[in-house]
């Protein structure tokens, strides 16, 4: 595990020495900030209207702001994940540094886990930005923190699954753009697969919508840990990393 | 230290390395020689466990590359054709990273980083980004990362490619200096490099082993008969080449005389003699008695270049001459 940590530190180094991390953080901060601002403005205006009409429906920060925003984050994440994973292996293959890693006394799995962990850490940094926004809710209101924490757990699991898929795709090519575009395509597909459940209830439609990463996030957004959904994400993480390992192995036999 | 038996690497359509066998003793510098595309890099990649062999075995320090790759990797330092550097890292940071990968830590790591920086003369660029270094520095950083864990075996793939003549010299000196502590295998298509740095040479062409021997033996072997180069000038007027040639042929022990070069007043002959016969004295006497001037008389050592061409051409003559690439001087 020490080796995986060395690789992880190195990957984080190259994320944060180059502009990649800062660019992603800025873009994510801006986009999420805009979503947050919108949700809050809508919430405030709705509250004022209710008061003017003399209605006193209970307003709920968790239900009206946090839950939809967490769902938004999970979708925004789909767009950022390819940018995080595309360079992981593709760049090493292009510059030849993969030879250094492959001829050092490391197991393939340690390299893969290290890289995936670094991607997870960078994604967590993005999530920290959202936490900054949510912190204002706690200052001026009193939302329940538990559903929020569970929401974050769901986001991390979902990102872990997609990052594992992205890592796998990055081993398939030397070209970062191909890796990024392919990962983006897969992420997008895994999102929209859920739509078939809107008009079709046959088994194939249920299978497709089950494969969608978004469906499994809904329970987390509500603040519920559904073991079925957690197992789905963990399975995808394992499968993704497993295929990455197989792909790295085949790289040796092919190249 | 390195034992290779019938090592073979097959790709879908081609055989890159075809049943190569050789051995390298501890502490030796071995030159791995062949034209571009001969299979040098592939062989080295198999030795470093980067590529698995299709058939045959390779053992490094007693460990099989397929069965105990981790043990082999611990004992090997490898410099690929282009140094495997991360442009966004600083030199010292990079060396520390590689050191950790190879299992060093703490004070040991610090000491080794200092040592290799000194040894490879890169101490002045420790704080510079690798991406900004010149080619010569990058190559030396590459060498530094290869020796950071003090490996038993060093495998260097074209360590002087793309350097300027001064840097080439420095790098060769550096490699020679490393020879005592490490067993070194270096690949190259530059023949003079092998002549200057290596004790032992392995020549491959089109994936096949052509020759493996010490540099000196190889020279002797290719020469076969002893031969001498004689330059003769006429004392007055034109030099009659046939007459001179006839005179030289009559010297006892001489088996063949060839005229290599011919000008108005001068001619250069290559005189081959039977093995073990010293004919130089008799040749000199014959020239003087004939009334000519003897300008030069030296043993004709065949350069590795000629040996190489001779060996690889013999190989390919049977098949196809046009595909044999001309080695660069």
Interface residues (C-beta under 8 A of the other chain):
Chain A: X3 X6 X10 X13 X14 X17 X18 X95 X96 X97 X98 X99 X100 X101 X102 X103 X104 X105 X106 X107 X252 X253 X255
Chain B: X45 X48 X49 X50 X51 X52 X70 X73 X74 X76 X78 X80 X81 X82 X84 X85 X86 X87 X88 X89 X93 X97 X98 X100 X101 X102 X103 X145
